[in-house]
Amino acid sequence: MIVVTRRLLAAVLSAGLLASTAFGAAWAGPSIVVDTKSGRVLSQEDAFKRWYPASLTKLMSVYVAFRAIQAGEITLLSPIEISKNALREPPSKMAYPVGSVLSVDNAIKIMMVKSANDVATALGETVGGSERGFAERMNKEAARLGMTGSHFVNAHGLHDDNHYSTAHDLAVLATAIRRDFPDYADYFDIEAIAAGDNVMPNHNDLIGRFEGADGMKTGYTCPAGFNVTASATRNGRQVIAVVLGAVSPDARAYRTAELLTEGLSANEADKPLLAELRPTGENLSEAGNMRADICTEEAQQRIAKTRDANGKPLVPSPFLSELTRPRVVVSVGLGGATGPKSTQPRYADVPIPTPRPEYAPDTAAIAATEQGG
């Protein structure tokens, strides 16, 4: 049991750290919790509200890649080449030189852990022939899966007003990944990757800290806030939680851990099926925008007050434990692409004419300012 003094709790709540956690409510964005096996919706809040997915987009990107492997277009060892267009993407990125080649396998690992936007673009160009061609495939898959509130324009999730999804749709996608490609589950719970001497931990703070956590992906941009699609398995039961629009990485982890805890013990009797859930609520076609709550000097000062001098949260989550052992590290790198090249024709390397996102402020108040994680 964690003891929280009234004075400390009041300070944290007034600073706006916790997003609908057991300690209070602040900046409660859309969320949904689903039982993976039964497809029952255990809880939801504004699940059909339009939101910018940020790097949760990469779950759709790897789903399209898995489908291409299934269709025989590529293999996990097929080559992904870094183009000029890919290299120009803002961080988070690997910044491999133009012409560098890595395998699909390593590309997916890098996308799931580092959330590298340049690698995501390169994967999209390989599988779709171009960024635009890949986005078309993403939207076709979304329509096939029943993701009626989503529209994709890129493989990475960097901000575009026409690139959006919902908590409901992201839960549909996550359950489809688990259902259709169980053999690829290990991509989603990697604790860290190493490229040479550079070790990059997973942005998902639940991995290794929440009992049974086994995926899946985080996302962050100023307009999106801090998003996550997370899964956990206990006693043979797996649940998925989607949390959108948290005000910080801590708030994201706290709220998600709480929802997963509730979901893992929830009685699913009489709960609606995800496939049968219908849109409810107002202003569903207006996307939420978190920029003023995250990427302003005032917001950074507010968030900084929730952390101590060492950058740790003043109030730890009762649902998360400290990682007291070294992270399990998976090596990635260039080369190793011994498989066949993609059968998809490669089109002219012309970037999609969409606005690039503004960079987030460089501040120690947020652990992950790079857009992606």
C-alpha positions, 0 to 999 in steps of 0.5 A: 500500500502506498501512503500519500499525504494530503498535502502531497496529493493536493500538490500533484492534483493541482499540478494536473499530473494524473489523468483519471487515476485512482487519485483524481481526474484531470485531462480525461481523454478517450479510453476503452478496455476490451477483453481480447478473447471474447471481444467484450468491451469492459469499459469505455469513455468517449470511445468514438471521439476523433483523436490524433493517434500519433505513433499508435499509427505504427500499429496499423503500419505493422499490421499492413506489413504482416498482411503483405508477408501473409500475401507473399509480397515480402518476408521478415528478411526482405530489405527496407531501404532508407530513402531521402524522403524517409531521412527527412522525417523529424525525430524520433528517428534512427537517422540512418544514411540514405541508401542504408538497408535493414530487414523488415524484422529489424524495422518492426522492432525499431518502430515498436520500441524507438518509434522511429519515423524515418524507418516507418516511412521507409517501410511504407515506401517498400510495402506500398510503393510510396507513402501515398500508396501505403496510406491507401493500403492502411485505409483499405485495411481499416475499412475491412476491419471496421475502423469507421472513424479512422483515416491515415495519410502516413505510416508514422503518425506525425501530425496531419489534420486529416490523420485521425482515429478513435479509441474504438478503432484502435482497440479493433486494430489491436485485437485484430493484430492479436487475433490474426498474427499471434506468432508476431506477439514478441514484437510488442513487449520488447523492453529495449533495443540496442543499436551498437552501444546505444540502448533505447528503452521502450517508451511503454512504461508498463513493460516490466513494471505492470504484472502481465504487461505484454504490449503494445505501442505508445504515441506522442505529439503536441496535438495528440498528447500522450497515447497508448494501446496497452495489453496485459495477460493474467491467469490466461485472460488478456485485456487491451486498454487504449488511452488517448490524450494524457498530459504526460508519460506518467499520467498515461502509464498511471491511467492505463495501469488502472484501467488494465487492473480493473479490466483484468478483474471485471465481470464481462457478463452482459458487456457489449461486443466491440463489433456491436458498439455504436457511436455515442456522444457529441462532436465526434468529428472534432479531434481533440487537441492537447497542444495548450495542455502540453507544449506551452511553457506554462504547461511544462512548468505545471508538469515539472512540479509533479516530479522530484529533482531526479525526474521521478514522479512525486506520487508513484502509481499503486499499480506499477512497480519499479524495474529493479533488474536490467532491461532485456535488450534485443539487438538491431541494426543494418544488414541481414536483409537476405530475403526477397525484395518487395513485389510492390512496384516502387513509385517516384519518391515524391513526399505527400504535401502535408504540413510537418509537425512543430517540434515540442519544447526541449524540457526535462519535465517530460521524459519523451519529447521526441514525437513518436513515443 
